[in-house]
């Protein structure tokens, strides 16, 4: 959230895994459209119209993620993370999250409002949207019955609020549509109205897509209609000026409403919400990002990628892919996170920002992963998948306290500073909301498909049911404890398939055995190993992915580097301020770290003659290491960054 502009604006992210709306194939979209079209009074259009328009203009898609309901996680760190998150989501009181909505629709609230940002009034009700997205994705991922009832209850309550409120807008704002109308009229604004409304719309979209809740789509479409009508009289210069204020993923979610309904006017509205001031330089390959609030921009760029998919217009695609490249290659830490104080800084100043306690806002990584998934679908290259894996382990898994399930806001690069977590009921930051979503959709980018091609991108224990091909695939792995994975195919009949196994950029030599016999050795790191054949029921592929310790220099500061083991950033445990148990759960942790900015000496890493292999030793039987060296005294314990919690750490070293 953009705290700098908090009085008049806000900052953050987006929700959902809308890439292709999580729909498995066109047939699902058509089914949904038929369901919508069965209620012509709702949308005012026949089914044929919906199908025709929805398909028109789609850019060619090269790969498609599987719907969450086709992937089930098996034992491993991601299943643990998902289970922790489910417990948190099920502990929250829907009526407390609905408080602002009922109150502002003139209905008596059924429970008191939660604390933190829910009570502060700058983006009231934003958490409900994230919660709805998270429950919907988790429902699709797990089939837990309790979640389905919660989704349906919340949607039913929102519908009741919409019925009670004047007009078709349902929102958590205390003054109804006043702030949105202020935005449109160019008047001063309190909070970030479009940003907040986007969270609700995305939650309804996800309930519609992942839970197939038709009422959610009806409420969503009514909101979109309100926006369409209210925006119509506003001329383009004023509309674009309005977009200077953070507005979340309005463009993306309106494009999704178009895809769900077939109504062209929502697509046109999505294009109006494309911020030209960002689009133009990016489409020309110009990085004008210095000083911009990072997570205000990323959702806009996801919108560009979405619009490219729906309209085929090249400049949207150019802008999105250039943005990804410059952020990942010039502006990101080894973890995949970026920014300090939520802003992009000049890349040449990276060293001074290592002392910041407010680097790497978690929402930023959440949205970079959503953008990466979208770009991979359009152009499936291993580089996107490499980044996805790195940011998933070191940014997302690392953002969740493995004990309580609570989420980070920032992930500090400042040595001696710990990760701080939100509280259970008194924070509700942007990163609390995206945190709920992060750990509800770990199955969404392990596998992709296109025709009879299956991409295996991530080494995460899981079952895949590829309905169209009659294929079930079980991936069993203890990765990253062990650099290996095993794929077992269950087929209804011998089937011609192309398996593309990702050979990660960090792996020097990958080898594959089929049914115990050596099939292939690859030294093409950062590419796919392609296996095209007729597969038989019971075929077993064993993949060896040896991991090694290596240094990853900072872009624009090669004298500074992080230690990595495979895709894992290794953090050294270091002494920090004494902290009583529980002191790292801070209701106001957004501002807590801002006072820590003074420079800190960066630890020197002199390796000696034996190099990295001599300096870093893995502890027997554990995913832990010991770092020793000529000037390192007693040395350091190194742990994967995602396993560091409740303590101080060091990420970067001065090398060479
Ligand atoms: Zn955030």
Boltz pocket constraint, residues with backbone or C-beta under 6 A from the ligand:
constraints:
  - pocket:
      binder: B
      contacts: [[A, 1], [A, 11], [A, 12], [A, 361], [A, 362], [A, 363], [A, 364], [A, 409], [A, 429], [A, 430], [A, 431], [A, 432]]
      max_distance: 6.0
